[in-house]
Amino acid sequence: MGHLMKKIKPISQIHRLKVMLPYCFLVLPTLSFADIYQAEDYTWSFDTTTGNSGGAYKTGDVDIQATQDEGGGYNVGWIEKNEWLAYQNIKIAQSGNYIVNARVASPSGATFSIDLNSGETQLGSFEIPATGSWDKWITVTKTIYIEAGIHNLGVFAVTNGWNFNWIEIIPEADILNGEVVWAVNAGGNQYTAVDGTVYLADEGFTAGTSAKTTQIIHATQDSILYQSERWGNDFSYEKILENGTYQINLRLAETYWQSPNDRKFSFSAEGRERLSSIDIVAEKGGRDHAAYDLSIPDVVVSDGKLNLNFKGIVDAAKISAFAVRKSHMPENEWQLIWQDEFNTNGAIDTTKWTHELWVPGRVNNEWQRYTDRPENSRVENGKLVIEARKDNYMGDEYSSARIHSANKADFLYGRIEVSAKLPNGIGTWPAIWMMPTDVFSYATTCDAQTGWDEDCDAWPNSGEIDIMEHVGYDTGKVHATVHNLDGYWVNGEQIQGTVYQPAVDDGFHTYALEWSPDRIDMFIDNTLYYTYVNPKTGWQAWPYDKPFHVILNLVVGGDWGAVAGVDPDIWPQRMEVDYVRMYQK
């Protein structure tokens, strides 16, 4: 055993190497991104022992052996303190942040550093956690600012006891897709999520402790991302970023406590408290080991540096992963295909919308009667008004409206935008959502002839897309969800995203959906806060290949809206809609 990797010195000893180890003058071609630089293909080296202990690949004093890592080839081993390797002609096309990944193994843990040009520029050190074996490999990652130019790269062994397979340097802009400027898998290794976001191995933190679990995390397409975490009473992450406005997507899961109130913590960004008390189990309806995705928009960086802070209130704070994004800008290719701007005061346009006329309790144990009266739905001052009232209409305490576009504006793939101002108050439950126009499209126990009864599985089989839901007892938290047979609330696998926007009742916000055969994304004011990716496993997880229609409604009470009761003194309440627009390419 004992495959200790060769120590790599800052290139400060390169000139000395030219004399000591003439065989090292094998001139390599100029390296360019994103090549992987194999450890054994060094240009210069310094080794404290004589001979190649591994006996592989080439002669000399650097110890090389056939690797057991994935991909095969060779690795440098038997590394001792102060040994080093150097690689010439590393081409950095432009100054900026680069992701440096190194493939290493160490039974007990070790440290190495890297530098440029004979030690002129120190790029930082890497801590290798104990992997438990010489042949159990991991990738350690660090984001480093590097100046443009052609450099020599040095890898220096600060300690002994590790194996080295390869190192790569990748422009950060190439690995972080699109709008993502920084994403970190807290306490874990680099991970590529199903939506393509690359979460870097844990970096940029101050304080806190890392931990991992092997238990499955539910209600997510990325269980692995939630199996690692950083926790502590007071810890931070920091990153140099251009000044501007960003959104923070937090990935959370409770893997220790099982009850609400067992853990509460606050989250601050740029010195401002954004959430005063996060209780993951409470937010997940009493469930542990379930993903909770929470987005924070409008985080302004003005000093060239982003700071995120987590503080425990009851027990320690924790985070599984996070992504920092720029605002999403819709593509220019979208073409408007349908709209209602609600410019004509009076009754709603029945060539575009249909009222549901339902008694209380028909679905979700809702308290209101749905009507087509102008008191409950109308166009007023260029806005659609859906108004919930406490007026004892037809003997029912509450009335409201629910309208839909089925068979008048059906929609398969594209972008939908709804500009709306939401009500506020305990007991309100406004929604902007979609259902399949053929609700029986994937039903197995019912059809259009038999109709919908209590045994009908048309829902969730045929799917549902919730662009926006908000419940008044939890004001400021807007939710997006998709429902299908594989993932809905009954089996505990419902995948939901939440964004904290405290001003939903103070003004209009744009709630949007972008839907393709491969994925569903949902936004508030160009803040992406929900993604669901087609797993290509069948209709049970992706019934979203049929036309859907838009539904707008305001619920009183119900299974979700009345969790904290219904305030009898806040009525009437209204949801106002400025426009509904549908686009396709």
N, C-alpha and C positions, 0 to 999 in steps of 0.2 A: 504494500500500500504506500502511503507517503508520497503521493505525486505532487510535490511542491513546485509551484510555478516559478519561472524565472523572474527575478526582480528587475524592474525597469527603472533606470535612473533618469532624473530630469536630464535633458540633453546637455547639461553642463559638462558631461564627461565625454562627449562625442569625439573631440579632438584626441583625447587620450586613447579612445577605442581604436582610432585609425592606426595607431602604432601597435597596440596590444593584439588586435584581432583582425589581421588583414583579410581574412575570409569574409568578413562582414561587408566588404565593399561590393557585394552583388547589387548592381544598380537596378532598382525597381522602376517600372513605368510610373508616371505621375498618376496619383490616385485621385479619383473624382467621386462625387456623391451619386447615389448612396451605396458605395461599395462597402463590403465588410472586410476589414483589415485583419487577416489571420495572424494570430500571435506568432506563429513559426516563421512568417515571412518578414521578419525584422530586417532593417538595413544595418544597424549597429547594435551592440549589446555589451553588457557587463555582467559576468557571472562569477560568483565567489568560489566555485568548485571546478575541478578539472574534468573535462570529458562530458559527453552527452549521456546522462544517466538513463534516459529512455531508449537510447540507441536507434531512434527513428528519424527519418526525413533528411537529415544532413549531419555532417560532422561538426565539431566545435565543442564549446563548453556549455552552450544553452541546452537544457534538458528537455527533450521533445519525445512524446509518445503518441501512439494511436489513441484517439479520443473515444470515449463512450458516450459523448454528447450526441444529440440528434444531429443528423446531417453528416456524421462521420468526419474523416480527415484526422487532423492532429491537434494536440494542445501542448502548451508549455507547462511543465510541472517542476516539482522539487524546488520551488521558489524560496529563496532566502532573503532576509532583510537586506536592503540596500542594492539588490540587483535591479537591473533595468533593461528595457528594450527601447529602441528608437526606430521610427519609420519616417522616411524622407518623402518630400514632395506631396504633402497633404494640401490640396487646393481648396481654399475657402473662397467661393465666388463673390460673396458680398458680406459685409459686416452685419452681424445680427445674432439672434439666439439660435443655438443648435442643440439638438438632443444627442447626448453621448450615451450610448449603450455599450456595456461590456459584459461578455459571457464568462462567468467565473464559477468556481466551486471551492468550498472550504469547510472541512468538518467542524471547525471550532470558531470560525470567523476571522477576518483579516482586514487590512487596510492597504489601499494603493492610491497613488496620486498621478495626475497627468499634467504635462506642461508643453510649451512650445519653444522651439529654437534655443536649445541648450539651457533651458530654465529661465529664459528672459521673461516669459509669461507663464505664471502658475495658473492653471485652470481649475484646481481644486482636488480634493480627496474624495474617495469612494469608500464607504463602509460596506464590507461584505458580511452579511449575517451568516450565522452557522447554518450550513445546508445539511449537515449530518453525515456527509460522505464526500470522498474525493471525486466521485462520479455523479453526484447529484448537483446538476447545474441550474443556475438562475441567471437572469439578466438584471444587472444593476444599472440605474439610469440617473442622469443628472442633466439639467438644462444649464447651458453655459454660453456666455456671450463671447464670440470670437471675431477678431478683426479680419477683414478680407486680406488675402495674400496667399503665397505658397509657403508652407511651414514644414518644419520637422516636428513630429509628435513624439514625446517621451512618455513612457509608462514606468513608474517607479514603485518598487515594493517598499512600502513603509513598514510592513511586518511580513513575517514568513507565514507559511501554512495555507497556500491557496494555489489553485490551478487556473490557467488563463487560456481561453479558446479563441476569442476574437473581440474586436472593438469596432464600433461604427459611429460615424458622425453624420447627422442628418439635419438639414435645415428645419427648424421648428415649423415653418409655414408649410412644409411638405407633409409632415406627419399629423399636424392638427388640422382637421378638415374644415374648409370653409370658414364659418364664423367663429369657430372655437379658437381661443387664444391661449388657453391653459386648461388642462384637465389632469387630475391627480387621483390615483387609486390609493386612498389613505391606508397606510399600513401594509400595502400589497405591492405586487409586481406590475409591470406594464400590462395593460389589458385593452383589447379592442372590442368595444361594445357592438351589439348587433346593428346599431344605427351608423356605425363607422367611426364614432368618436374614439380616439386613442387616448386612454387614460395612462399617464406616465406612472412609473414606479414612484412610491411615496417620496416627495421632495418638498423643499421650501418651508418645512415646519420648524417651529420653536416649541420645545417642551412636548408633553404628552407621551403616551406609550402605545406601541402598535400591538395588535392582537388579531388572531384569525380563528375562524370556525370552519368545520367541514359540513355543518348542517345546511340543508337546502333553505334558501330564502325564497319565499313565495311571492306571487303577484308581481313578477318581473320577468323580462326576457333575458336578464343578465344576472343570474343568481350569484355567479362568481364575484362580481363586482361588489356585492354586499357582504361577502364572507370575510373581508379584511376591514380593519378600522384603526383609527387613532382616537384615543380617549384620554381624558385628564380633566382636572379641575379648572385649568386655565391654559389653553394652548392656542397657537396661531399658525397661519400660513402667510407667506409673503412672496411677492413676485414683482419684478420690474416690468411695468407695462406702459405703453403710450397713454398720455392723458386722454380721457374720453369717458363715455358712458357704457357700462357693461351690465350684463345680467349674470347672476350666480345660480347654477342648478345644483342643489344639494341632494345627495343620495344617502338615505338613512335606513337603518333597520335595527330593531331591538333584538339582540341575541342573548341577553342575560336575564333581564327582568321580564315578568309575565303579566303585570297588572299596571293600569294607569296610576300615575302619581309616584311610581317608584323611581323614575328618572325624569328630571326636567332640567333644561339648560337654555342659555341664551345664545344668540348669534349676532355678531356685529360685523359690519363691513366698512372700512375706511373710518373707523372710530365712531361710527353711529350704530346704535342698537337697532337692528332690523326686526328681530323677533325676540320678545322678552321671555317667552317660556315655551319651549318645544317639548312635547310629551309624545313620543313616537307611538307608544302602545295606545294611548287615547286617540290619536289621530287615525290609527288603523282600526278603530272600533273595538279595542280590547285585544287585538292580535299581536303576538310577537312573531319574530322570524318572517316578517312581511315587509316588502319594500315600501318606503315612503319617500316620494320624490317631490321636493319643494323648491320652487324657483323664486328668486328675489330680483326684480327688475330695477333699473335706474340707479345703479351703483356708480357714482362719479369718482373717477381717479383724476386728481389735479396736481399731484406731486410726483408723478412718474412711478408710483409704487402702489400696488394693491395689497391691503392687509385684511385678512379674515380672522376673526377671533371667536372662540368657543369657550363659554364659561359655565361650569356646573352650578346648579341651584339646589336640586335634590339629587344626590349622587353626582357622578362625573358627566361631563359633556362628551359627545362622540360624533364622528363623521366617518362614513364608509368611502365616499368619493365625492368629488365636485368637479364641475366644469364651468369655466368662465367664457362667456360668449359676447360677441358684438351683436347688435340688433340685426334681425333677419330682414333683408330687403327683398320683396317679391320680384320675381323675374319679369323682364319686359315682355316675354312671349305670351303672357296671359291676355286672352281676348274676352271682353265682356259679352256674355251670351244671354243673360237674363237679369232683370233688376226690378226692384220696387223702391222708389225714392220717397214714397208717401207724401207727395206734394199737393194732393187734393184733399182738403179737409172734408170730413164727413165719414161715411161708411167705408169699410175696407173694400178693396177691389176684389170682387168675388170671381173675376176671371183668373186671378192669381192665387187666391186663398180660399180655404173652406173651414168653417167652424165645426168643432166637435161639440155636440150637445149631450153632455153626460151628467148623471146624477152623482152626488158625493159618494166616495168609496169605491168607484168602479175600478180604479187602479191605485196602488200604493197607499191605500187607506187615506186618500186625500179628503179634506174637509169641505171643499167648495163644490158648487154646482157650476158647470161650464155652460155659458149662454152665448147667444149672438146679439145680445142687447148692446146698444151704443154706450150704455153705462159701463160695460165691461170691455169693449173694444171699439176703437174709432181712430180716425186720423185727425190730429189736432195740432195746429201750428207747424205743419210739415213733419210731424212725427206720428208713428203708430203708437197708440197708447193701449196697453193691456192692463186693466185695473181690477184689482181684487178688492171686494167691498164686503163689509159686514152689514147686510141690509135685509136679511130674512126673506130673500126672494123665493117664492114658491114654497115657503115653509122651511127653507134651508138657511142656516145662519150666515153662510158665506157664499159669494158668487165670484166668478172670474171668467177668463176666456182662454181658449186653446185653439190656435189656427195652424193649418198645415197646407203644403203646396202639392200634395199627392195628385198625380194625373194632370197637373197644371204646370208644374215645374219640377220634373224629375231629373236626376243628376247622377252621372257615373264618371268619376275622376275629374279633377280640376281643383279650383280654389273657390271657397265661399267666404264672404266677408259680411259680418253683421255689426253695425255700429249701434251700441245700446247703452242706456243708463239704467242701472239696476235699483230695485227698491232696497230698503233696509228695515230691519226690525225682526224680532223673534217670531218665527212662524211663517216667514216668507221663504219661497223656494222657486225662483225664476229659472228658466232653462231655455237654451238654444240648442237644438239637437236634431238628429236625423234617424229615420227608420226606413227599411226597404219598402218600396211601393208595392211589391209583391211580398207581403209579409209571410207567405207560406213557402217561399222559394226553397228553404232547406228544412221545412217541417217534415217530421216522420210519423206523427200521430194524428195529423189533421190536414185539411186542405180547404180550398175556397168553398167546396160543397158542404163539408161537414161543419165548417165554421170554427170559431174559437171558443173552447170550453176549458174547464180547469185542468184537463189532461193534455191540452194542446201544447206542443213544444216549439211552436213557431218562434217564440221568444224563449231562450236567447239564440236558437239555432240560426235564424236568419239575420241576426246581428242588430246592433244599435251603435250609433256614434254620438257621443255627447260633446258638443263643442264648448259649451259653457253651462255649469251649474253653480249655484251659490245659495247657501242656506243662512238665514238671517242671524241665527244664534252664534255663528262662527264667521262674523263679518270680515270681509277683506280677503278671504281665501276662495279663489275661483278654481273649479275643478274641471278636468277633461278626462273622458273615459271612453273606451270601446268595450262592448259586451259581445261575447260569443260563447259557444258551448264549452270550449276549453278554458275560457277565462271570464268568469262572472262571479258575483258575490256569493252565490250559494256554495261553490266549491273553493272559495277563498283565494282564487287566482285572478280576480278582477284587477286589471292593470290601470292605474290612475295617475294622473299628474296634477299637481296643485301649484298655483302661483299666488304669492301674497301681493295684493294690490289694494291697499286700504281705501282708495278713493273711488270704488266702483259705484257708489251711490251719489257722488258729487259731480260727476260729469260723464261724458260719453267715452267709451273705449271700444276699440275694434277687435272683435273676436273672430278668428279666422281658422279655416281648415284648408290644408293642402293634401290632396288624396291622389295617389297613383296606384298602379297595380302592385307596387312593391312596398309602400309605406303610407302611413297616415301621420301628419304633423299638425299640431294645433298651437295657436298663438293668441296672445293678447298684446295689442299695440306693437306688433312685430317682435315680441318676446316669445321665443320658442320654449314652451314648457311641457310639451308632451309629444312623444313619438312612439308609434307602434309599427313594427316591421313585419311584413308578411313572412311567416316562417316556412311557407311552401310545403305545409303538411296536410293541406286539405281544407274543406269548407268549415270544419269544426273550429279552426283557429282563424280562418279568413273567409267569412261569408260576404266580404265587401267587394264582390265582383258583379253586383246587380245594381240597377238604379235605386237611389234613395231620394227622399224628399225632406224638406225642412219643416220643423215644428217649432213654434214659439208659444210659450205658455207661462203662466204665473200660478203656482200652487199655493194653497193655504194649508199649513200643517203637513200631514202625510208622514210616512214611515221615517223619512229623513228630516223634513222640515220641522217636525214637531218634537224632535229629540229633547229639546229644552222647553217644550210647551209652545203655546201660541199666546202672544200678548194681545189681549182683547181691546187695547186702547190705541192701537197704532193705525187703524184703518180709516180711509182707504189707502192702499199702497199701489204703486204703478211701476211697470217696466216700460220704458220708452225706447223706441227703435227708430233711428234716423234713416237707415237704409238696409236692404238685403241685396247682395250682388253675387252672381255666379259667373265664374270665368273658366275657360278651357283653353288649351293650346291648339 
